[in-house]
Amino acid sequence: SFDGPPHFEFVEAVPNSPLQSTGVNHVAFWTDDLNQAVRDFETDGYKLVLTRMDENGTAPFRFAYMESSAGIIIELMDSAFQHFFEDYLGYRERGKSTWTDTAPR
């Protein structure tokens, strides 16, 4: 986050999950156009390993995990849902600043 403190999320590794790892699992970025960001990362050689599809089943919805050939995982998060995520984390309740950073494109 550029406008607030870094955010760290601790996730329990689940066997046979595409996100199972030790150490740093992934980094995440907000993006204003999730579909375009996914296409850009695929063009750069990343593959889509986990997402939730939209109601039509044709496009990523809210987030997408992209993995490089070296195993680096980038989570792309749709900035249209940023306020839901901040509410979930309790940022607004605690008076923290909101996040405004976007995907590195």
N, C-alpha and C positions, 0 to 999 in steps of 0.2 A: 504494500500500500504506500502510495506517495503522500497522501494527506493524513494518514493516521498511523497507528502502531502496526507492526507486522502481525499477521494472523497466522497462528499455528493450529492445525487440526490434527488430533491424534486419532488414528483409525486402527482398529484391531485387524490384523491379517487373517483372512479367511482362506483355508486351504483350497487350492484349485481356482482361486479368483485371479482375474487378470491384473489386479492391483496388489497381489501378495508380494511383499518384499520386506527386507530389513533396512533400517536406516531411513534416509529421506525417500519417500515414496514418489511424490510428484510436486510440481509447482502449478499454480493456477493463475489465470489472467481473465479479466472481464473483456468481453468483446461486444460491440454494438451490432455485429452481423455474424451470428454463430455459423450459419450455413456457409458463408464466404470464408470465414476463418478455417473451418474444417477443410474446404476445398484447397485453400492456400497451403495448409499443413500437409495435405495429401500430395500436392504438387511438389512439396519439398521432401517427400519420401516418408512422411509419417503415415501410420495406419490407424484407423479408428478402431479402438479396442473396447470401448464401453460408452453407451449413451442411452438416453431415453428417447424414443421416437415420438414425433408429433401424432395427433389424433388420426391423421391419414396414413401414418406409417411410412412417410416418404422423406422425412428430414429430422435431424437431431433436434431435441427439445430441451431447453434449459442448460444443458451441459454436454460436453464431449471430452472423452479422454483419448488423447493421441499419443502413440508410441513411436519413437524413432527406431532405426535399425540397431542402435546401440543400447536400446532399452530405456531411454529417457522418456518419462511420461509427463505430458503437459495437459492440464485440464483447462479447457476453454469454457467459460461461463457466460451465458447470455446476460448482458447488463440490464435487460428489461426486467429481470427477476432479482436484481441486486437487493432491492428493499426487502423482499421476502427472506433472503438469506441473512441480511443484517438483523431483521426481526427475530429470526430463529436463533441467532447467536446472542440476542439481547443487547446489541450495540445501541439501539435507540433508547432502551430503558436505562442504560447506564450513562447516557449523554455523550457517547463517543462520537467522533466525526465519522462521516460516511466515506466509503471507498470510492475513488473516481478513476483509478488506473484502468487501462484497457489492454487488449492483446498487443504484443509487440509487432505490429504491422504498419 
